[in-house]
Amino acid sequence: MQSSHIPQRLAALRSLMREHHLDAVVITKEVNLYYFSGFRGDDTALVITNDREFLVTDSRYTEQARQQAPLFELVEQKNGLLLCTSEVLIAEEAKHIGFEGNALTYARYAKLKELLQGRDFSASLNLDALRQIKDAEEIACIKKACEIADAAFYDVLDYMKAGKTELDVAAHMESFMRAHGSEGPSFTTIVASGVRGALPHGVATEKVLEPGDFVTMDYGAIYEGYHSDITRTVVIGAASERQKQIYDAVLRAQEHALTLIRPGVSGKSVDAAVRAELAKHDLSFGHGLGHSLGLEIHEEPRLSPKSLCEALVPGMLITDEPGYYEAGWGGLRIEDTVLVTAGGAERLTTSEKRLFEIH
């Protein structure tokens, strides 16, 4: 995808550079290479100055870079990425240079600092923050990733049954998503059944699905680099009364969050309101209510007691995923990917959330 929004993204980056009085920024994190240039590859650096954009890579990627990053001046390195990057910065007479403090390893930082002696290479920037509000092209990709994940849920309902293993279910879902346009799973697929449902991140094992098991499936698809995230919980055979009661309480709390997510509200307030709703049933969960996602599966902002988000903004993505986990019994979680809109919240994962009993 060659984004028509790249000029606006570069303009936002240059605005950040001006705030920090920088002549240039070095970008090395792969998702940010893609976000700011359109290039999808590794062993590459972007050098952004006040009026020029350089993409430094090697011969494996030069043709790909020409096609994917036509706005950038291509520099083919032959003697090492860091050396060539420093040469570009020196040629551009950059005196004050920023870098991605949360992405550049110390070893690479130290090497660049050595190569850039006499220049200020101390400004650590969080460029991920510039990705918090998604543009129209990004939202379209995330919607497509959600559509693929929704379709996988309906497909697996016809596949899973007592006797299948968690690994069987995970492999079937991932294969289906691949066949329908996903580049791969958003993360290691979670399939936690029976007592393993008490593990919020219980990735699939050889455990066999048994009658009476809750089965929690947390998974996602990737489309054009953008992730979806969804959790659905079903029961093998008939649900017990306790399973029905707890599932209904978690579902009500999850849907309550959808009425609260809107511009101007804080991440802490939404999280707290959902916890209060579950507490009416003596239920709770230990993780945050939600996180953003996009080119990475976990991004800012978040819905949690520690959230730094003072106000949600239209164009932000957030997950809504309360759950309940009890050692020795099991657990469940229900999750949607949600878009913050001017009028509130739009659920992008739209598959049904009623409790399916798999007979």
Phi, psi and omega per residue, in radians:
M1 nan 2.085 3.035
Q2 -1.667 1.772 -2.990
S3 -1.285 2.304 3.032
S4 -1.291 -0.120 -3.111
H5 -1.608 -0.006 -3.106
I6 -1.032 -0.734 3.085
P7 -0.998 -0.702 3.109
Q8 -1.169 -0.634 3.123
R9 -1.161 -0.716 3.102
L10 -1.159 -0.633 3.106
A11 -1.105 -0.710 3.107
A12 -1.144 -0.680 3.104
L13 -1.115 -0.744 -3.135
R14 -1.186 -0.543 3.045
S15 -1.103 -0.724 3.078
L16 -1.120 -0.691 3.098
M17 -1.048 -0.733 -3.141
R18 -1.127 -0.661 3.115
E19 -1.038 -0.607 -3.092
H20 -1.740 0.117 3.103
H21 0.987 0.843 -3.104
L22 -1.816 2.568 3.045
D23 -1.588 -0.397 -3.077
A24 -2.805 2.794 3.034
V25 -2.329 2.426 3.057
V26 -1.808 2.223 3.140
I27 -2.051 2.219 -3.111
T28 -2.234 -0.300 -3.123
K29 -1.198 2.264 -2.967
E30 -1.026 -0.761 -3.115
V31 -1.160 -0.518 3.113
N32 -1.386 -0.514 2.970
L33 -0.976 -0.820 -3.122
Y34 -1.146 -0.804 -3.060
Y35 -1.081 -0.764 -3.048
F36 -1.573 -0.281 -3.081
S37 -2.202 -0.480 -3.019
G38 1.658 -0.114 -3.118
F39 -1.440 2.330 3.121
R40 -2.061 1.652 3.133
G41 -2.952 3.136 3.126
D42 -2.069 -2.969 -3.141
D43 0.828 0.820 -3.051
T44 -2.471 2.663 3.035
A45 -2.345 2.526 2.961
L46 -1.806 2.434 2.993
V47 -2.075 2.008 -3.130
I48 -1.923 2.097 3.041
T49 -1.863 -3.020 -3.110
N50 -1.176 -0.376 -3.099
D51 -2.456 0.111 -3.137
R52 -2.441 2.720 3.121
E53 -2.279 2.132 -3.137
F54 -2.035 2.483 3.002
L55 -2.077 2.049 -3.095
V56 -1.832 2.081 -3.128
T57 -2.647 -3.048 -3.133
D58 -1.973 -3.115 -2.980
S59 -1.099 -0.362 3.110
R60 -1.135 -0.471 -2.964
Y61 -2.062 0.001 -3.014
T62 -1.087 -0.765 -3.130
E63 -1.191 -0.721 3.083
Q64 -1.043 -0.734 -3.124
A65 -1.143 -0.666 3.102
R66 -1.047 -0.682 -3.095
Q67 -1.335 -0.723 -3.000
Q68 -1.562 -0.428 -3.067
A69 -2.241 1.085 -3.055
P70 -1.158 -0.318 -3.142
L71 -1.376 -0.222 -3.016
F72 -1.736 2.570 2.992
E73 -1.398 2.150 -3.052
L74 -1.547 2.250 3.076
V75 -2.123 2.039 -3.122
E76 -1.593 2.047 -3.130
Q77 -1.544 2.498 -3.124
K78 -2.165 -0.270 -3.058
N79 -2.166 0.379 3.113
G80 2.108 2.361 -3.064
L81 -1.092 -0.795 -3.063
L82 -1.199 -0.694 3.111
L83 -1.085 -0.800 -3.123
C84 -1.152 -0.687 3.108
T85 -1.068 -0.776 3.125
S86 -1.120 -0.634 3.125
E87 -1.125 -0.673 3.088
V88 -1.105 -0.772 -3.126
L89 -1.125 -0.700 3.134
I90 -1.184 -0.726 3.131
A91 -1.107 -0.547 3.126
E92 -1.485 0.010 3.111
E93 1.010 0.660 3.094
A94 -1.326 2.172 -3.116
K95 -1.757 -0.610 -3.115
H96 -2.107 2.002 -2.923
I97 -2.196 2.329 3.106
G98 -1.781 2.832 3.130
F99 -2.574 2.949 -3.133
E100 -1.528 1.724 -3.061
G101 -1.115 -0.472 -3.124
N102 -1.612 0.138 -3.078
A103 -2.318 -0.616 -3.096
L104 -1.344 2.163 3.139
T105 -1.149 2.737 -3.127
Y106 -1.078 -0.689 -3.117
A107 -1.069 -0.757 -3.134
R108 -1.254 -0.645 3.077
Y109 -1.063 -0.819 -3.109
A110 -1.094 -0.677 3.130
K111 -1.154 -0.788 3.118
L112 -1.105 -0.705 3.137
K113 -1.061 -0.696 3.096
E114 -1.119 -0.750 -3.121
L115 -1.225 -0.395 -3.086
L116 -1.851 0.561 -3.138
Q117 -0.934 2.394 -3.126
G118 1.582 -0.073 3.104
R119 -2.062 2.629 -3.138
D120 -1.430 1.891 3.137
F121 -2.120 1.124 -3.017
S122 -2.281 -0.037 -3.065
A123 -1.513 1.847 3.115
S124 -1.531 2.134 -3.094
L125 -2.009 2.607 3.008
N126 -1.844 1.554 -3.103
L127 -1.286 -0.334 3.113
D128 -1.024 -0.533 -3.109
A129 -1.085 -0.460 3.132
L130 -1.260 -0.206 -3.117
R131 -1.696 0.054 -3.025
Q132 -1.133 -0.694 3.132
I133 -1.697 2.060 -3.051
K134 -1.473 2.506 3.059
D135 -1.559 3.123 -3.019
A136 -1.077 -0.682 -3.135
E137 -1.174 -0.696 3.113
E138 -1.124 -0.781 -3.138
I139 -1.075 -0.675 3.120
A140 -1.100 -0.701 3.122
C141 -1.167 -0.721 3.141
I142 -1.175 -0.668 3.076
K143 -1.060 -0.720 3.121
K144 -1.128 -0.722 3.095
A145 -1.086 -0.628 3.099
C146 -1.205 -0.691 3.105
E147 -1.045 -0.741 3.135
I148 -1.111 -0.746 -3.134
A149 -1.157 -0.712 3.090
D150 -1.047 -0.781 -3.133
A151 -1.096 -0.622 3.124
A152 -1.125 -0.610 3.124
F153 -1.117 -0.860 3.140
Y154 -1.095 -0.635 3.125
D155 -1.149 -0.759 -3.058
V156 -1.234 -0.385 3.077
L157 -1.040 -0.571 3.130
D158 -1.457 -0.221 -3.079
Y159 -1.696 -0.748 -2.998
M160 -1.334 2.572 3.108
K161 -2.927 2.945 3.072
A162 -0.998 2.392 -3.120
G163 1.819 -0.465 3.036
K164 -1.307 2.711 3.075
T165 -1.699 2.861 3.051
E166 -1.013 -0.698 3.119
L167 -1.109 -0.655 3.073
D168 -1.007 -0.822 -3.092
V169 -1.122 -0.803 -3.134
A170 -1.076 -0.782 -3.120
A171 -1.123 -0.685 3.137
H172 -1.115 -0.780 -3.125
M173 -1.130 -0.782 -3.122
E174 -1.129 -0.684 3.110
S175 -1.124 -0.737 3.123
F176 -1.074 -0.789 -3.107
M177 -1.127 -0.695 3.069
R178 -1.018 -0.796 -3.093
A179 -1.161 -0.320 -3.094
H180 -1.957 0.386 2.942
G181 1.921 -0.012 3.131
S182 -1.371 2.474 3.073
E183 -1.352 -0.232 -3.116
G184 2.738 3.057 3.106
P185 -1.237 2.548 3.119
S186 -1.095 -0.470 -3.129
F187 -2.911 3.074 3.115
T188 -1.078 2.072 -3.017
T189 -1.067 2.271 3.108
I190 -1.669 2.141 2.952
V191 -2.325 1.872 -3.073
A192 -2.145 2.056 -3.056
S193 -2.062 2.707 3.097
G194 1.018 -2.374 -3.114
V195 -1.120 -0.385 3.122
R196 -1.210 -0.238 3.081
G197 -1.125 -0.234 3.078
A198 -1.301 -0.144 3.113
L199 -1.677 1.881 -3.105
P200 -0.984 -0.587 3.120
H201 -2.019 0.787 -3.138
G202 -1.366 1.582 -3.129
V203 -1.148 2.767 -3.009
A204 -1.029 2.461 3.099
T205 -2.274 -2.988 3.115
E206 -1.452 0.095 3.119
K207 -1.023 2.382 3.141
V208 -1.500 2.418 3.060
L209 -1.254 2.341 -3.085
E210 -2.195 2.680 3.083
P211 -0.956 2.355 -3.130
G212 1.642 -0.165 3.141
D213 -1.307 2.291 2.742
F214 -1.216 2.495 3.035
V215 -2.223 1.955 3.123
T216 -1.685 2.177 -3.132
M217 -2.084 1.953 3.133
D218 -2.026 2.070 -2.967
Y219 -2.813 3.105 3.098
G220 -2.963 2.903 3.112
A221 -1.983 2.816 3.060
I222 -2.119 2.223 3.106
Y223 -2.262 2.118 -3.113
E224 0.919 0.642 3.107
G225 1.537 -0.140 -3.046
Y226 -1.809 2.444 -2.980
H227 -1.727 2.688 2.876
S228 -2.110 2.847 -3.110
D229 -2.596 2.202 -3.075
I230 -2.587 2.533 2.988
T231 -2.301 2.303 3.013
R232 -2.280 2.475 3.108
T233 -2.115 2.289 3.116
V234 -2.183 3.042 3.080
V235 -2.207 2.441 3.085
I236 -1.452 2.052 -3.072
G237 1.418 -2.699 -3.095
A238 -1.439 2.408 3.113
A239 -1.371 2.515 3.049
S240 -1.356 2.898 3.120
E241 -1.085 -0.675 3.127
R242 -1.151 -0.734 3.088
Q243 -1.029 -0.761 -3.139
K244 -1.098 -0.761 -3.095
Q245 -1.138 -0.798 -3.111
I246 -1.209 -0.717 3.117
Y247 -1.050 -0.775 -3.120
D248 -1.097 -0.679 -3.141
A249 -1.156 -0.741 3.124
V250 -1.168 -0.714 3.127
L251 -1.103 -0.753 3.121
R252 -1.074 -0.702 3.115
A253 -1.153 -0.708 -3.138
Q254 -1.123 -0.722 3.135
E255 -1.299 -0.492 3.053
H256 -1.086 -0.702 3.126
A257 -1.037 -0.638 -3.127
L258 -1.107 -0.488 3.108
T259 -1.387 -0.283 -3.083
L260 -1.695 -0.482 -3.092
I261 -1.235 2.033 -3.122
R262 -2.902 2.886 3.124
P263 -1.032 2.440 3.046
G264 1.680 -0.295 -3.125
V265 -1.537 2.676 -3.124
S266 -1.551 2.743 3.091
G267 -1.116 -0.632 -3.140
K268 -1.162 -0.689 -3.040
S269 -1.192 -0.702 3.120
V270 -1.150 -0.789 3.122
D271 -1.020 -0.807 -3.099
A272 -1.121 -0.680 -3.119
A273 -1.153 -0.660 3.134
V274 -1.225 -0.685 3.094
R275 -1.104 -0.669 3.116
A276 -1.134 -0.652 3.112
E277 -1.111 -0.755 3.139
L278 -1.240 -0.570 -3.126
A279 -1.090 -0.430 3.079
K280 -1.058 -0.402 -3.141
H281 -1.908 0.285 -3.109
D282 1.024 0.656 3.125
L283 -2.072 2.668 3.103
S284 -2.748 2.968 3.052
F285 -2.519 2.674 -3.003
G286 -1.588 -0.394 -3.076
H287 -1.577 3.015 3.077
G288 -1.192 2.767 -3.129
L289 -1.221 -0.556 -3.088
G290 -2.981 2.931 3.140
H291 -2.522 2.779 3.034
S292 -1.402 2.999 3.118
L293 -2.774 2.872 -3.128
G294 3.078 -1.923 3.049
L295 -1.248 -0.313 3.000
E296 -2.150 2.720 -3.077
I297 -1.339 -0.486 3.075
H298 -2.113 1.991 3.120
E299 -2.319 3.029 2.995
E300 -1.599 2.646 0.110
P301 -1.483 3.102 3.130
R302 -2.268 2.744 2.959
L303 -1.876 1.829 -3.103
S304 -2.884 2.926 3.108
P305 -1.098 -0.370 -3.115
K306 -1.823 0.182 -3.074
S307 -1.003 2.413 3.064
L308 -1.665 -0.008 -3.096
C309 -1.403 1.947 3.139
E310 -1.450 -0.424 -3.109
A311 -2.760 2.103 3.023
L312 -1.155 2.653 -3.058
V313 -2.298 2.492 3.069
P314 -0.943 2.392 -3.101
G315 1.742 -0.194 3.044
M316 -1.383 2.600 3.016
L317 -1.883 2.545 3.131
I318 -2.625 2.554 3.002
T319 -1.670 2.706 3.139
D320 -2.226 1.783 -2.945
E321 -2.503 1.142 3.021
P322 -1.236 2.808 3.115
G323 -2.729 -3.066 3.043
Y324 -2.591 2.359 -3.056
Y325 -2.402 2.248 -3.099
E326 -2.366 2.010 -3.139
A327 -0.992 2.354 3.121
G328 1.467 -0.194 3.117
W329 -2.032 -0.854 -3.122
G330 2.344 -2.637 -3.134
G331 3.091 -3.085 -3.137
L332 -2.773 2.810 3.036
R333 -2.599 2.580 3.077
I334 -2.261 2.220 -3.018
E335 -2.453 2.435 2.979
D336 -2.215 2.664 2.895
T337 -1.555 2.269 -2.972
V338 -2.230 2.390 3.058
L339 -1.766 2.240 3.032
V340 -1.377 2.139 -3.135
T341 -1.996 3.026 3.117
A342 -1.062 -0.527 -3.096
G343 -1.721 -0.044 -3.131
G344 2.593 -2.034 -3.064
A345 -2.323 2.450 3.043
E346 -2.071 2.087 3.132
R347 -1.342 2.063 -3.110
L348 -1.556 -0.475 2.982
T349 -1.625 1.991 -2.926
T350 -1.962 0.078 3.141
S351 -1.122 2.696 -3.034
E352 -1.041 2.606 -3.134
K353 -2.053 0.120 3.041
R354 -1.149 2.779 -3.122
L355 -1.344 1.916 3.090
F356 -1.435 2.278 3.037
E357 -1.822 2.036 -3.030
I358 -1.598 1.883 -3.114
H359 -1.820 nan nan
